């Protein structure tokens, strides 16, 4: 009987911990690990970059540290959309304005407004209805289908020194989920004694 009461008490405490009503699914987040081996054709560049892109509402937040490039940077952007996931080449979709040029290592961080037609390459915009909403829809579909990649071009590799395919980042548990997990572990420990 004592064991049954313990289980009921644990269930009551667990149900009392509520996830906040304002909790919503996190904005989609994507990552890319860029290297010379992923270029088309592949190259032996020692350069690397871990790119993080968060899509929140009408904005794309880009965080792109890069290092060890053989050439001096000339430009960087997102290409979209290849005909097959993780392979092929595509035209420029979103140029990274104000990208640091003439360096071998740096960080590019910027919020890019997706609802602004100026954020897109003119050819990509035109090919997707000529509107920011059409370009945004095509970009989101391409990223979700693993048909978009980030590319850094340099003086040594004008067609691209490093690139990385954008893939969905694993979700990060929310605070309510962590607290429920902690209560569950605490309850198990209490019951085991």
C-alpha positions as CSV (number, residue, x, y, z in Angstrom):
1,X,0.0,0.0,0.0
2,X,2.9,2.4,0.8
3,X,4.3,1.7,-2.6
4,X,1.0,2.6,-4.4
5,X,0.7,5.8,-2.4
6,X,4.3,6.8,-3.3
7,X,3.5,6.3,-7.0
8,X,0.3,8.4,-6.7
9,X,2.2,11.1,-4.9
10,X,4.9,11.2,-7.6
11,X,2.2,11.4,-10.3
12,X,0.5,14.2,-8.5
13,X,3.7,16.2,-8.2
14,X,4.6,15.5,-11.9
15,X,1.3,16.7,-13.1
16,X,1.5,19.9,-11.0
17,X,4.6,21.0,-13.0
18,X,3.1,22.7,-16.0
19,X,4.9,23.8,-19.1
20,X,4.3,27.6,-19.5
21,X,1.4,28.5,-21.8
22,X,3.7,30.7,-23.9
23,X,5.9,27.8,-24.8
24,X,6.0,27.2,-28.5
25,X,8.1,25.1,-30.7
26,X,11.5,26.6,-31.2
27,X,12.2,28.4,-34.5
28,X,13.9,26.0,-37.0
29,X,17.6,25.9,-36.7
30,X,20.1,24.6,-39.3
31,X,23.7,23.8,-39.2
32,X,26.4,23.2,-41.8
33,X,30.0,22.0,-41.4
34,X,31.9,23.5,-44.3
35,X,35.1,22.1,-45.7
36,X,37.0,21.8,-49.0
37,X,36.1,18.1,-49.2
38,X,32.4,19.1,-49.7
39,X,33.2,21.5,-52.6
40,X,32.3,20.5,-56.2
41,X,35.0,19.4,-57.2
42,X,36.5,18.7,-53.8
43,X,39.7,20.4,-52.8
44,X,42.4,19.9,-50.1
45,X,41.7,23.2,-48.2
46,X,42.3,23.0,-44.5
47,X,39.6,25.7,-44.0
48,X,36.6,25.0,-41.9
49,X,33.4,26.7,-40.7
50,X,30.5,25.7,-38.4
51,X,27.6,27.7,-39.7
52,X,24.4,28.1,-37.7
53,X,21.3,29.5,-39.2
54,X,18.2,30.2,-37.1
55,X,14.9,31.0,-39.0
56,X,12.7,33.1,-36.8
57,X,9.6,34.6,-38.3
58,X,10.8,37.0,-41.0
59,X,14.5,36.9,-40.2
60,X,17.4,34.6,-40.8
61,X,20.1,34.8,-38.1
62,X,23.5,33.7,-39.5
63,X,26.5,32.9,-37.3
64,X,29.5,31.8,-39.4
65,X,32.9,31.6,-37.8
66,X,35.6,30.4,-40.3
67,X,39.3,29.7,-40.2
68,X,42.4,28.3,-41.9
69,X,41.4,29.3,-45.4
70,X,44.2,29.1,-48.0
71,X,43.0,32.0,-50.0
72,X,41.7,35.5,-49.0
73,X,38.0,35.6,-48.8
74,X,36.1,37.3,-51.7
75,X,32.4,36.4,-51.0
76,X,30.0,34.0,-49.3
77,X,26.4,33.1,-49.7
78,X,23.7,30.4,-49.6
79,X,23.1,28.5,-52.8
80,X,19.7,26.9,-53.4
81,X,18.3,24.6,-54.7
82,X,20.0,21.5,-56.1
83,X,18.0,18.8,-57.8
84,X,19.2,16.1,-55.4
85,X,19.8,16.4,-51.7
86,X,23.5,16.7,-50.6
87,X,24.8,16.8,-54.2
88,X,25.2,19.1,-57.2
89,X,25.5,22.8,-57.6
90,X,22.9,25.6,-57.5
91,X,22.8,29.3,-58.1
92,X,23.2,31.9,-55.4
93,X,20.0,32.4,-53.3
94,X,21.1,34.7,-50.5
95,X,24.3,36.7,-50.8
96,X,26.0,37.6,-47.4
97,X,26.4,41.3,-47.6
98,X,29.1,42.9,-45.5
99,X,30.9,39.5,-45.5
100,X,34.6,40.1,-44.3
101,X,36.8,40.0,-47.4
102,X,40.6,39.7,-47.7
103,X,41.0,37.5,-44.6
104,X,41.8,33.8,-43.9
105,X,39.8,33.7,-40.7
106,X,37.0,35.7,-39.1
107,X,33.3,35.5,-38.1
108,X,30.3,36.6,-40.0
109,X,27.1,37.3,-37.9
110,X,24.1,39.0,-39.3
111,X,20.3,39.1,-39.2
112,X,19.0,38.9,-42.8
113,X,15.4,40.0,-43.3
114,X,13.6,37.4,-45.3
115,X,10.7,39.7,-46.1
116,X,12.9,42.1,-48.0
117,X,13.5,41.4,-51.7
118,X,16.9,43.0,-51.5
119,X,18.1,40.1,-49.3
120,X,17.9,37.7,-52.3
121,X,20.1,37.4,-55.4
122,X,18.1,39.0,-58.3
123,X,18.1,35.8,-60.4
124,X,16.8,33.7,-57.5
125,X,14.2,36.2,-56.7
126,X,13.0,36.4,-60.4
127,X,13.0,32.6,-60.6
128,X,10.7,32.3,-57.6
129,X,7.9,34.7,-58.5
130,X,9.7,38.0,-58.2
131,X,8.6,38.5,-54.6
132,X,10.3,38.1,-51.2
133,X,7.5,35.7,-50.1
134,X,8.1,33.5,-53.2
135,X,11.8,33.5,-52.7
136,X,11.4,32.8,-48.9
137,X,9.1,29.8,-49.7
138,X,11.6,28.4,-52.2
139,X,14.5,28.9,-49.8
140,X,12.7,27.2,-46.9
141,X,11.7,24.3,-49.0
142,X,15.2,23.9,-50.4
143,X,16.8,24.0,-46.9
144,X,14.3,21.5,-45.5
145,X,15.0,19.2,-48.4
146,X,18.8,19.4,-47.9
147,X,19.2,21.1,-51.2
148,X,20.9,24.3,-50.0
149,X,24.5,24.9,-49.0
150,X,26.7,27.7,-47.6
151,X,29.8,28.5,-49.7
152,X,32.8,30.7,-49.0
153,X,34.8,31.8,-52.1
154,X,38.5,32.9,-51.9
155,X,41.2,34.2,-54.1
156,X,42.8,30.7,-54.3
157,X,39.5,29.0,-55.0
158,X,37.3,31.4,-56.9
159,X,34.5,28.8,-57.4
160,X,34.4,28.1,-53.7
161,X,37.0,27.0,-51.1
162,X,34.7,25.5,-48.5
163,X,31.0,24.6,-48.5
164,X,28.6,22.9,-46.1
165,X,25.1,21.5,-46.6
166,X,22.4,22.9,-44.3
167,X,20.8,20.3,-42.2
168,X,18.3,20.5,-39.3
169,X,19.9,21.0,-36.0
170,X,18.7,18.7,-33.2
171,X,16.1,20.4,-31.0
172,X,17.1,21.8,-27.6
173,X,14.8,20.7,-24.7
174,X,12.8,23.6,-23.2
175,X,13.0,24.5,-19.5
176,X,9.7,22.7,-18.7
177,X,11.0,19.5,-20.3
178,X,14.1,19.6,-18.2
179,X,12.2,20.2,-15.0
180,X,9.8,17.3,-15.7
181,X,12.9,15.1,-16.3
182,X,14.4,16.2,-13.0
183,X,11.2,15.4,-11.1
184,X,11.1,12.0,-12.8
185,X,14.7,11.2,-11.8
186,X,14.1,12.5,-8.3
187,X,11.0,10.3,-7.9
188,X,12.8,7.2,-9.1
189,X,15.6,7.9,-6.7
190,X,13.2,8.4,-3.8
191,X,11.3,5.2,-4.7
192,X,14.5,3.2,-4.9
193,X,15.5,4.0,-1.4
